[in-house]
C-alpha cells in the first residue's frame, strides 16, 4: 500500500574553493522563466497558505524536528557554494534555540534536510522540476516533494498533482507521481493515492482538496501528512486544539450526564423516602386516633 523505500545517508561533505553561486532565480539556459524574478517564491494565496499549513502540521506534530520556511539554503558542491531557496525544508532530530536568517550547512556539519518541498509556481515550476531536482539528488536530500496548490501551468501539472522523489541506495531518485486525492466521494481512503515515505520520515504523503476555491473557479489542493499506521492525516495546531476541546467537552458532557443521572436517582430516592415518610406519618396518625378512641371508650365505660 504505497511504494516502500529505504533510508539513505543524507550527509554531504566538500570544501569551498570556487566562487559563490546563487540558484535563487537562476535557471539553465534552456529553462524559460515566465515572470520576472521575485524576492520570494510565493506568488499566490494558495501558495502561501500551503506553505504555512505544512509548517503548522510538521511543527505541531513533530516538535523535536526542525522546519524551515522560505529561506536561502547554502550547500557546498564540487567546490561551489550553492544557494537554493526552498518553500520548506524538514530536518529530523534537529533543534535550535534560535531563529535563522538563512541556513548555511557549513555551520551545521554540512547537514542536509531529510525532506525539501517546493510548491509549483508560474515562475519556478520548470526549474523546480528539473534543475533543482537534480541539485537535490546530487546533494543526497532523501526526499524532494513537488505539488500544485492550484492550476498554474500547462495541464500536465494541473492539480491534483503530487510528485515525490525518493533517494534509493544507489543515490538516485525514484520518482512517484499521483494525480488524485486521499478520499473518494464516499469518504473512503484511496490507497493508490498515498506515497509511502514512512521508512525515512514519520509519515506518508497524499493530497486533499481544500474548501477554498481559486479566483478562476478551480479547486485548491493541499499536501497532507498521514499517520503510517492509520493513514489518517496529522492535524494542524488549530485542528488539534479543537479535537482536544471537543474531547474535553465530550468528557464534561459525559460527567454532567452522569451527575444529572445521579441527581435524578437521588431525587427519585428522596421522593420514595418522602412517600414512605408520608405513609408512615399517616399510619402513625391513624394509630394515634385509634389509641385516643380506645382511651375515650375506657373512660366512658368506667364512668
Residue pairs with C-beta under 8 A, 6 or more apart in sequence:
1 191
1 194
1 196
2 191
2 194
2 195
2 196
2 204
3 166
3 174
3 176
3 195
3 196
4 196
4 199
5 166
5 168
5 174
5 196
5 197
5 199
5 200
6 168
6 169
6 199
6 200
7 142
7 199
7 200
8 140
8 142
8 167
8 168
8 169
8 171
8 200
9 140
10 111
10 112
10 113
10 114
10 140
10 141
10 142
11 109
11 110
11 111
11 112
11 140
12 75
12 76
12 77
12 105
12 110
12 112
12 139
12 140
13 110
14 76
14 77
14 78
14 79
14 110
15 76
15 79
16 76
16 79
16 80
16 81
16 106
17 79
18 78
18 79
18 80
18 81
19 80
19 81
20 80
20 81
20 83
21 80
21 81
21 82
21 83
22 83
23 82
23 83
23 84
23 85
23 131
23 132
23 135
24 37
24 72
24 83
24 84
24 85
25 33
25 37
25 38
27 33
27 126
27 127
27 131
28 127
28 130
28 131
31 126
31 127
31 130
31 131
32 126
33 123
33 124
33 126
33 127
34 122
34 123
35 43
35 122
35 123
36 123
37 123
38 123
40 70
40 85
41 47
41 70
41 85
41 87
41 118
41 119
41 121
41 124
42 48
42 51
42 70
42 87
42 121
43 121
43 122
43 123
43 152
44 121
44 149
44 150
44 152
44 214
46 149
46 150
46 210
46 212
46 214
46 220
47 87
47 119
47 121
47 149
49 149
49 212
49 220
49 222
50 119
50 149
50 222
50 223
51 69
51 70
51 87
51 88
51 119
52 69
53 222
53 223
53 236
54 67
54 88
54 117
54 223
55 67
55 69
55 88
56 236
56 237
56 238
57 225
57 234
57 235
57 236
58 65
58 67
58 90
58 225
59 67
59 237
60 234
60 235
60 236
60 237
60 240
61 225
61 234
61 235
61 240
62 202
64 93
64 95
65 90
65 91
65 92
65 93
65 94
66 90
66 91
66 94
66 95
66 96
67 88
67 89
67 90
67 91
68 86
68 88
68 89
68 91
68 100
68 103
68 113
69 87
69 88
70 85
70 86
70 87
70 88
71 85
71 86
71 100
71 101
71 102
71 103
72 83
72 84
72 85
72 102
72 103
73 83
73 84
73 85
73 86
73 89
73 102
73 103
73 105
73 113
74 81
74 82
74 83
74 102
74 103
74 104
74 105
74 106
75 81
75 82
75 84
75 105
75 110
75 112
75 135
75 139
76 82
76 105
76 106
76 110
77 135
77 138
77 139
82 135
82 139
84 132
84 135
86 113
86 116
86 117
86 118
87 117
87 118
87 119
88 116
88 117
89 103
89 113
89 115
89 116
89 117
90 113
90 114
90 115
90 116
90 117
90 201
91 111
91 113
91 114
92 114
92 201
94 108
94 111
105 111
105 112
112 139
112 140
112 141
113 141
114 141
114 142
114 143
114 200
114 201
115 141
115 142
115 143
115 144
115 145
115 197
115 200
115 201
116 136
116 141
116 143
116 144
116 145
117 144
117 145
117 146
117 147
117 223
118 124
118 128
118 132
118 144
118 145
118 146
119 146
119 147
119 148
119 149
120 128
120 129
120 146
120 147
120 148
120 149
120 152
120 153
120 157
120 161
121 152
122 152
122 153
125 152
125 153
125 157
128 146
129 146
129 157
129 163
132 144
133 144
133 146
133 165
133 173
136 144
136 165
136 173
137 144
137 165
137 167
137 171
137 172
137 173
140 167
140 171
141 167
142 166
142 167
142 200
143 164
143 165
143 166
143 167
143 197
143 200
143 201
144 164
144 165
144 173
145 162
145 163
145 164
145 165
145 205
145 223
146 162
146 163
146 164
146 165
147 159
147 161
147 162
147 163
147 207
147 221
147 223
148 157
148 158
148 159
148 160
148 161
148 221
149 159
149 220
149 221
149 222
150 159
150 214
150 218
150 219
150 220
150 221
151 158
151 159
151 214
151 216
151 218
159 207
159 218
159 219
159 220
159 221
160 178
160 179
160 180
160 181
160 193
160 207
160 209
160 221
161 177
161 179
162 177
162 178
162 179
162 195
162 205
162 206
162 207
162 223
163 175
163 176
163 177
164 175
164 176
164 177
164 195
164 197
164 205
165 173
165 174
165 175
165 176
166 173
166 174
166 176
166 197
166 200
167 173
167 174
168 174
176 195
178 192
178 193
178 194
178 195
178 206
178 207
180 190
180 192
180 193
180 207
181 190
181 193
181 206
181 207
181 208
181 209
181 221
182 189
182 190
182 193
182 194
182 206
182 207
182 208
182 224
182 226
182 233
183 189
183 190
183 208
184 190
189 231
191 231
193 206
193 207
194 204
194 205
194 206
194 226
194 231
195 204
195 205
195 206
196 204
196 228
197 203
197 204
197 205
198 204
198 228
202 228
203 225
203 226
203 227
203 228
203 234
204 225
204 226
204 227
204 228
204 231
205 223
205 224
205 225
205 226
206 223
206 224
206 226
206 233
207 221
207 222
207 223
207 224
208 221
208 222
208 224
208 233
209 219
209 220
209 221
210 219
210 220
210 221
210 222
212 220
213 219
213 220
214 220
224 233
224 234
225 233
225 234
226 232
226 233
226 234
227 233
227 234
235 243
